[in-house]
Amino acid sequence: MLKWIEGRSGWALLAALGALFPLFAGNDYRLTVMSTAYIFAIATLGLNLITGYTGQFNMAHAGFMAIGAYTLGILTVDYHVPFWIAFVAAGAVTAAIGLPLGWLSLRLKGHYFSIFTMCVGVILFLVLEKWESLTHGAVGLMGIPGPSPIGPLKFETPAQMYYLMFAFLVLGAWVMKRITHSLLGRTFIAIRNGDDLAEALGIPLMRTKLLAFIVSVLYAGWAGALYAAFVRFVGPDVAGAQNTFDMTMYMLVGGLGTVFGPLLGSIAVPWLTQMMQFLQEYRFVIFGPLLIALVIFFPHGIAGSWMAWRARRAAAAVRPVAPATLPATEAPGA
C-alpha cells in the first residue's frame, strides 16, 4: 500500500484530498488546524533531511524556524518591506545564519552535535527574548501583515490561506522527494550509515553535511515565515525546545528517513490531540502511553516500519532454494 502511495498515483490522490479538504471541513477552525499542521510539516521535512537522511539530530531546528518568522515580522512591521520580498529574505537570512553555525557544529559528531545545537537553540531563544530594540523582546511582534495578492489571487479568508499553505507544502514535498531520490540524497544516506564508509566512497563529508544542514534550516526558515504570516504574531516561544520536540515526535510517528512519514506524523498527531480535547487535562495521560507503544512496537514509525516489513518480504521471496537431493545411482551389476 505504501509503495502505491509513494508512486505518482498515490501522491496525486493525496494532493486531490488536500485540495478538496475545505469543501468538507465544515468550519474555519478545522481549516486553521490543518493549515498550521501544513506549516509544521514543511519544517519537519527539513528536520527529517538532516536527521532522518543524514543522521545529525539538530535540536535548534525551532530556533531557525523562529529566525525566519522574526525576519519576516521585522521587515514587514518595522521597515514596511513588501511581503514577498520579506519572505524571500527570511529564507536568505536563515541560511546565512545557519552557514557558520552549521560549519561549526558539524565538526562534532553524534551526541556532541545534538548537545551543541541544543545550546544554540537556547541562545537563539535568549537573543529573541532579550534584544528588545530589534525583536521587541518578550512582547513579540504584533500586526504582521498577511501575504499580499499575487495577481488575481488573494489570501484574506481562512480558505484562501489554507490553499496557500497547502501549495507551499506540495512544493516543499516535491522538492524534498527529488532531493532524496537523487544522487545527492544517496550521499546523505551514505553519511548516515557511517562517516568512514562515506569517506571510502569519496564523499566530501563536511561539504555534504553542510549542504544538508543549509537545506534543512532553509525549510525551517520559510516555514517560520509562513507561520508568522498566518498567525500575524510571533514571540520568542517559537524558538522553544517544545517545537523541536514536537517535530521530532512527528518524525518518529511517521517514520524517519522517508518523505511520506513526516507528512503523516505532522498531520495525524495534531488531529489526534484535537480529537482528545474532550478529555481536557487527561488526554495526555492517554496520548503518552499510545506514543510509547508506537515507539516500542513500531520503532521506525508507521511508514518506516511498513517499508522495513516490505523489504523483508522481498528478501524472503528471492532467497535461494537449496537444490533437491538426487537419489543415489545403483552400482553396475548390483
C-alpha positions, 0 to 999 in steps of 0.5 A, spaced: 500 500 500 505 504 501 509 503 495 502 505 491 502 511 495 509 513 494 508 512 486 505 518 482 498 515 483 498 515 490 501 522 491 496 525 486 490 522 490 493 525 496 494 532 493 486 531 490 484 530 498 488 536 500 485 540 495 478 538 496 479 538 504 475 545 505 469 543 501 468 538 507 471 541 513 465 544 515 468 550 519 474 555 519 477 552 525 478 545 522 481 549 516 486 553 521 488 546 524 490 543 518 493 549 515 498 550 521 499 542 521 501 544 513 506 549 516 509 544 521 510 539 516 514 543 511 519 544 517 519 537 519 521 535 512 527 539 513 528 536 520 527 529 517 533 531 511 538 532 516 536 527 521 532 522 518 537 522 511 543 524 514 543 522 521 545 529 525 539 530 530 539 538 530 535 540 536 535 548 534 531 546 528 525 551 532 530 556 533 531 557 525 524 556 524 523 562 529 529 566 525 525 566 519 518 568 522 522 574 526 525 576 519 519 576 516 515 580 522 521 585 522 521 587 515 514 587 514 512 591 521 518 595 522 521 597 515 514 596 511 518 591 506 513 588 501 511 581 503 514 577 498 520 580 498 520 579 506 519 572 505 524 571 500 529 574 505 527 570 511 529 564 507 536 568 505 537 570 512 536 563 515 541 560 511 546 565 512 545 564 519 545 557 519 552 557 514 557 558 520 553 555 525 552 549 521 560 549 519 561 549 526 557 544 529 558 539 524 565 538 526 562 534 532 559 528 531 553 524 534 551 526 541 556 532 541 552 535 535 545 534 538 548 537 545 551 543 541 545 545 537 541 544 543 545 550 546 544 554 540 537 553 540 537 556 547 541 562 545 537 563 539 531 563 544 535 568 549 537 573 543 529 573 541 527 574 548 532 579 550 534 584 544 528 588 545 530 594 540 530 589 534 525 583 536 521 587 541 523 582 546 518 578 550 512 582 547 513 579 540 511 582 534 504 584 533 500 586 526 504 582 521 501 583 515 498 577 511 501 575 504 499 580 499 495 578 492 499 575 487 495 577 481 488 575 481 489 571 487 488 573 494 489 570 501 484 574 506 479 568 508 481 562 512 480 558 505 484 562 501 490 561 506 489 554 507 490 553 499 496 557 500 499 553 505 497 547 502 501 549 495 507 551 499 507 544 502 506 540 495 512 544 493 516 543 499 514 535 498 516 535 491 522 538 492 524 534 498 522 527 494 527 529 488 532 531 493 532 524 496 531 520 490 537 523 487 544 522 487 545 527 492 540 524 497 544 517 496 550 521 499 546 523 505 544 516 506 551 514 505 553 519 511 548 516 515 550 509 515 557 511 517 562 517 516 568 512 514 564 508 509 562 515 506 569 517 506 571 510 502 566 512 497 569 519 496 564 523 499 566 530 501 563 529 508 563 536 511 561 539 504 555 534 504 553 535 511 553 542 510 549 542 504 544 538 508 544 542 514 543 549 509 537 545 506 534 543 512 534 550 516 532 553 509 525 549 510 525 551 517 526 558 515 520 559 510 516 555 514 517 560 520 515 565 515 509 562 513 507 561 520 508 568 522 504 570 516 498 566 518 498 567 525 500 575 524 504 574 531 510 571 533 514 571 540 520 568 542 516 561 544 517 559 537 524 558 538 522 553 544 525 546 545 517 544 545 517 545 537 523 541 536 520 536 540 514 536 537 517 535 530 521 530 532 515 526 535 512 527 528 518 524 525 518 518 529 510 517 528 511 517 521 517 514 520 524 517 519 528 517 513 522 517 508 518 523 505 511 520 506 512 519 514 513 526 516 507 528 512 503 523 516 506 524 523 505 532 522 498 531 520 495 525 524 498 527 531 495 534 531 488 531 529 489 526 534 490 531 540 484 535 537 480 529 537 482 528 545 480 535 547 474 532 550 478 529 555 481 536 557 487 535 562 487 527 561 488 526 554 495 526 555 495 521 560 492 517 554 496 520 548 503 518 552 502 511 553 499 510 545 506 514 543 510 509 547 507 503 544 508 506 537 515 507 539 516 500 542 512 496 537 513 500 531 520 503 532 521 506 525 514 509 525 508 507 521 511 508 514 518 506 516 516 500 519 511 498 513 517 499 508 522 495 513 516 489 513 516 490 505 523 489 504 523 483 508 518 480 504 522 481 498 528 478 501 524 472 503 521 471 496 528 471 492 532 467 497 535 461 494 532 454 494 537 449 496 537 444 490 533 437 491 537 431 493 538 426 487 537 419 489 543 415 489 545 411 482 545 403 483 552 400 482 553 396 475 551 389 476 548 390 483 
